[in-house]
Amino acid sequence: MHGIKAIIHGNGAESSVEFSLEEAISQYHGKPWAELSEAEQDAALRDYALSLFQRQSGVSDNLHVELKDGTFSRMHPGDV
């Protein structure tokens, strides 16, 4: 499972949300994920991160998303 951490910048604050790539793909409603260009996949991940952040915080104006590997991306079989 590939984890993604999205750092959300805006309105003088910084926050983050984490989710799995599989979660984001399952919530994507459009053409098949494999048919999307890398830029389209990136945009879809950023949109999903913003939707999670907006649902948690209620803030939606002037936000910028930076995508990184999530913390559970670095887990090894013996970690759990």
C-alpha positions as a printed Julia matrix, in Angstrom:
80×3 Matrix{Float64}:
   0.0    0.0     0.0
   1.42   3.36   -0.99
   0.74   6.19    1.44
   0.57   9.83    0.48
   0.98  12.79    2.79
  -0.42  16.04    1.46
   0.9   19.21    3.06
  -1.74  21.93    2.8
  -0.52  25.54    2.82
  -2.78  28.56    2.89
  -4.41  31.28    4.92
  -1.27  31.62    7.03
  -1.39  28.03    8.25
   0.08  24.66    7.39
  -1.65  21.34    7.91
  -1.61  17.88    6.38
  -3.75  14.88    5.52
  -2.65  11.31    4.79
  -4.32   8.71    2.63
  -3.44   5.7     0.55
  -3.08   5.79   -3.2
  -5.62   2.96   -3.34
  -8.12   5.08   -1.36
  -7.71   8.03   -3.72
  -8.09   5.82   -6.81
 -11.24   4.2    -5.4
 -12.8    7.64   -4.89
 -11.84   8.92   -8.34
 -14.75   9.14  -10.76
 -13.55   9.62  -14.3
 -11.77   7.67  -16.96
  -9.76   4.66  -15.76
  -6.78   5.63  -13.59
  -4.31   3.81  -15.84
  -5.43   5.94  -18.79
  -4.69   9.22  -17.0
  -1.44  11.04  -17.73
   0.96  11.6   -14.85
  -0.19  15.23  -14.64
  -3.85  14.13  -14.49
  -3.09  11.61  -11.75
  -1.2   14.27   -9.8
  -4.12  16.69  -10.15
  -6.58  14.01   -9.0
  -4.44  13.28   -5.91
  -4.24  16.98   -5.08
  -8.01  17.35   -5.52
  -8.62  14.36   -3.25
  -6.26  15.79   -0.6
  -8.08  19.12   -0.74
 -11.46  17.42   -0.38
 -10.26  15.57    2.73
  -8.79  18.76    4.23
 -11.9   20.81    3.44
 -14.14  18.17    5.0
 -12.05  18.25    8.21
 -11.43  21.98    8.49
 -14.13  23.73    6.5
 -11.43  25.93    4.93
 -11.36  26.04    1.15
  -9.84  29.34    0.01
  -6.3   30.0    -1.25
  -4.89  26.54   -0.57
  -1.79  24.93   -2.07
  -1.05  21.18   -1.9
   2.39  19.58   -1.76
   2.43  15.76   -2.13
   4.96  13.55   -0.32
   5.26   9.91    0.69
   3.05   9.14    3.65
   4.27   7.68    6.92
   2.83   4.24    6.27
   4.75   4.07    2.98
   7.86   3.43    5.03
   6.48   0.51    7.05
   8.15  -2.86    6.82
   6.47  -6.26    7.35
   7.82  -6.53   10.92
   6.5   -3.07   11.89
   2.91  -4.17   12.37
